[in-house]
């Protein structure tokens, strides 16, 4: 990784200020690592892993730096425009377009088999690993074993470690091949081992599912995974629109759907002011930066982007990148200055919302869908425009009341 520009989206999502050491409570594991690893080997054997897979645990050691990384994760707090300006770059669009042409036969087969169009797959490919250029070079097994030994999420990572052994057992990868991101993600689309085991596809027909070195396998596996998340063949995912000042902002919520014709009747248009297409398909109004920022109609397929990554900023950026790769023009900058809350203010906002009876979801400093719904309800209570996007005005109102 030579520059931050070429960093993966996952790395950028973690590159921000850590809020508080209290968010990462210390813990200790009494059982020695070697004895714990022997127990894992017994559990893996009982789960059907053969000696070939079990041998990958031999000599594995604990890495305290992995735990330090895990506990030192920052909170992603860039706005949609800040993040998309960086990630939907001219260079990434150019290279993504070239891959769509050079791998056209593979993308055609994926579209026929799984119903997922090439631009969507290329968007995730570009954001996750810069088209396979930045996959990470840390020992996957050591990372998973370390995180499983740590007491914060042991069951999750223990299961992932055993699934990694099953991948070796199946013959897809050798233990030495399993190198990737520090948290155990593997391959050109950064699959955790459980997803690798379940959704990896042998697209090139060589008898192995190699998501690190086989481009065809990686692309088809992403298509298979997206289909499993509910991708609807032949349907749109996101459309930029222009919204009138007179709109009832409470309608701007991903949980609220109306036919496109209803949005049109309420004055929502295409960005150039032209009428929306006459259709009864339902869509939600998505304002990633509130009423002053860019505006989109989000269709059912946009939920698939959110299932891939629950960050609204990441999901919207991925969907926008897919749109651009499919030929859409750049989006507008919105119609006013938007100042996002920083991570600490978002944490305080969630704490205050919860204390006053609203449910913001986890109090973690991240602006997710639950927090945005609670924000909309609080905005309505305090007589603020209920566009689901938090502001200093709302934070001050919560502090005063």
N, C-alpha and C positions, 0 to 999 in steps of 0.2 A: 504494500500500500504506500504509494509515493506521496500522495497529497490527500487532503480531506475531500477534495472534489471527487476523487476516485474511490472514496470509501463507500462501502455498501450502505444501503438504507438502514439495515439493522444497526450498524455501527453508529450512524447519525442519530438514530432514535435514542441511543444511549448516551450521546455526547452532549450533556447539559449539566447544570449545577445540581449536586446532590442536596436534597433539602435538609435532612436532619439525621444525625447518627441514630436517633431513637427509632427511625424507620427500619433499621437493620439490627434487631435485637441479637445480642451474642448468644451462642449456645455451645455446648460441648458434647462430645460423644465418648462415653466411657470405654466401650469395647475397642481394643487395639485394631488398627486398620487391617492388619493381616488376618486376624481372626474374623473380622467382619467380612472381608473378601472371601474367605473360605465358606462362610454362610451363603454368600451370593452364589458362589460356584455350585453349592448343593441345591439351591433353589433353581438355578438355571438348568442343572441336570434333570431335576424333577419336572421342569417345563419342557423337556425334550431336546435340549441342546446337547449335541454329541461332543466327543473329545476334541474334534477340530475347533469348535467354537469355544469350548471351555479353556483350551490352551491359551487363548488370547488374554486370559486374566493372569497368567503366570508372570511374576515379576512386576506387576502393575504397582505403582506407588502413588501416594497422596500428594496433591499439588496445592499448597496453601494459597498460591497466587490466584488460583481459580476462585476460591471462596472469597478472597479479597475483591476480585472483579465483580463477583455476584453481589456482594454486599455494598459495593461502591457504585452501583448503577445509578446514573443520573435519571432525571425525569425529562422526557421530551417535551419541550415547551415552545417550539417554533410554530408560527402560524402556517396556515395552508399556503399562502403566497410565499412566505420565506422558504418553506421546504420545497415547494414545487418549482420555484425559481432555480434552486440548486439542482434538483433531481431531474427535471424535464428540460435538460439543456440541449442546445443545438447539436452538440457532439453526440449525446445519447440518442437523439432523434435520428441523426444521420446513420449511426451504426445500427440502431434498431431497424431502420428501413432497409439497410443492406442485408441484414439477417433474414428479414421477411422475404426478400427476393432469393437469396442464396439457398435458403432452406424451404422454398415454396412447396416442394413435393411432400416434405415431412409435415408442414403445417396443413396442407390439404388433407392428408391422411388423418391427422389429429382432429380436424374439423368434422370430417365424415364420421369418425369413430366416437368422439366425445362431445361434439357440438360446440366446442370452444374455439373462437377465432384466433388467428395468429397474433394480432396486435395485443390482445389481452395477455397471452402467454409471454410475449416479448416484454411487455411492461413489467411484469413481475420479475422476469429474468434480469432485466436491466437494473431494477431497484435492489434486488436481493444480492447479486454478485457482480454487477457490471458485466453481464453477459458471460459469466463464468470466469472472469479474470481475477476476482477477489473472493475466494472461498474460505480462506483461513488456513492455517498450517499447524494447528495444535492437535495433539493426540486426542481423538474423540473418546476412546475408552478411558483414558486417564481423567479427562474432564468429567465424563459421566460418573465414573466411580467416585471422584472427589465430591461432586455435588450430591450424589446419593448417600455418601457417608456423612455429609453435613446434615444437621438435624432440622433444617427449615423446610425442605421439600423432599424428604428421603424416599417416600413411596413413588413419587413421580419419576425421579431420576433412576431409581433402582429398576423400575420397569423399563425405562429407556435403555439402560445398560444391558439388560437381558435381551431386549429386542436387537440391540447392536450385535450381540453374540449370535443371534439367529440369522442376521444378515450374513455374517461370516460363514455360519454353518450352511447356509443355502448356497454359498459359492459366489455371491455377487461381488464381494470385496474381501481382500485379505486384511488382517489386523493392521498391517503396516500402511495400507491404503487409507485407513479411516482417520483422515486428518481434516480438520475444518475449523469452525468458529469455536470460541472458548466454552460456550454453553452446550456443545454437543451437536449443533446443526451440521448437516452434511450436504455436500453437492452443490450443483449450480443453482438450485432453488432453496437451499438451506432447509432441507427436511430434517426434522427430528427422526431418530431411528424408527419409532413406531409408525410414522407416516411413510418412511422409506419402505418398511417391511410390508405395509398394507397397499400402497399405491404405486410403487415403482413398477415400470413396464419395460420389457425387453423389446424395444422398438427396432433395434438394428439386427435382431435375430441371431446374436452370437451366443445365446444361452445364459447370459448374465444380465442383471439389471444394474448397470453401472452409471450412477447419476453424477459421478465426478468427471469421468473422461469421455463418456459417450454423449454427444450432444443430442442425438436422436432419442436416446433413452430418457434424458433429462426433460426434454421438451414434451414428450408424450406423457411422461409421468406427471408433469404439471397439469396437462390437460385432463388426465384421469382424476387427479385430486380436485381440480376445479369442478368437474362434473359431479363428483361425490358431494360437493358442497351445495349443489342445487342449481348449477348453471342452466339457464333456459336457452335452448338452441334457437338461434335466429333473432333473438331479442336484444334491444339496446340496454345500456347500463347507465349512462349519464348524458345529459344534454344541457348545455349552457342556456340560460334564459335571462330576460330582463324582467324585473319585478316592479310594479308601481308602488309609489309611496303610500297609497291608500289601502294596501293589502292588510288583512287581519293577520298580524305576524304570528299569532298563536298557531296558525296553520302550518308554519314552517317547522316541521318535525318529521324525522324519518319514520316515526311510528304512525303518522297520519298520511293516508293515501286518498287521492281523488282521481277521477278520470282526467285525462289531459284536457278534454273539452271544458271541464269545470275550471281548471286553472286558466284556460284561455278566456272564459267568461269573466274571471276576476281580474283580467288585465295583464296576465303574464304573457309575454311575447318572446320571440326569438331575439337574440342580442341586437340585431339590426332594426328591431321594431316590427318585423313581419309577423304575421299570425302563426301560431303554433299549428302543426298539422292536425287535421280533424281526426281524432282517434279516441276510443273509449278505454284504451289501456290505462291502468292506474299508475300513478307516480307520486312520489313525495317531493316536497320542496326542501332542498338541502342548501342551507346557508352556512358554509364552513367557517365564515368569519362574521356572521351576523348580517343584519339588513344592509350594512354599508359595504360589504365585501362582495366577491363573486357569488352568483346564484346559479343553481342547477335544478333540473328535475332529475330525481334519482328513481330508476326503475327497479324491478325485482332483482335483476342481476347485480345491482350495486351491493346488495346484501352479501353476495359472494365475496366481494372485495373486503367487506368488513369481517367475514368469517376467516379469511386468510390472515388478516391482521386487524385487531379491534381498534387500533388507533384511527380516529376519524381523519386525521391529517394524512397518515400514510395511505389509507384506503382511498381517499379522494384524490391524492396525488397519483396513485397507481391507475385509477380509473381515467383521470385526465391524461396521463401519459398514453394509455391505450387509445383514447380518443384521438390524440395527436398523431399517433402512429397509423391510425385508420384514416387520416386525412383531414381531421378537424383543424380549424384555425386556432391561434392562441386565444386564451380567454381575456376578458376585460379585467381591469384592476379593481372594479367596484366603483362606488360613487362617494367615497369619503375615507378619511383616515381611520384606521382601526388599530388600537393599541392593545395587544393581548396581555392578559394577566401573566405575571411571572409564576414560577412553580410554587413559591412560598405563598403568594396571594391565592393561587388556586387551591392549595391545601387549606388555607384559612377559610376560603369560600365554602369548601365542602364541609368543613367542621361546623361552620355557622349554619349552613343549610340543614345539616343533620340535627343540630341542637334545637332548631326551630320547627322540626317536624317533617321536613322534606327528606327524601331518600336520594342522596347523590351517588349511591354505590360506594365502592371502596374509597376511603379517605386517603388518597395516594398522590395528590397533586397532578393527576392526569385528567384532562377534559374529555371524558368518555360520554357515551350516549345517556347513561343514567344521570350523570351530572348535568348534562344539557337539558334534560327533561325537568329536573328539579329547578334549574335556573329559570326556565320558561315559567314555571308555576310561581316562583318567587317574584319574577319581574311583573307578572300580572297583579300580585298582591300589593306591590309597591308603586303601581301606576307607571312602570317603565315599559318601553316597547318590548313585547314578549317574543323576541326573536331567538331565544335559546342560547345566546352568546353572552358570556359574562363580561361585565365592565366594572370599572372602578366605582361608577354610580351605584351599581347593585351591591358591591362589596361594602361601600359606606352605609348604604341603607340597612344592610344586615347587621352591621356593627352598631348602628344607632338604635335599632328596634329590638 
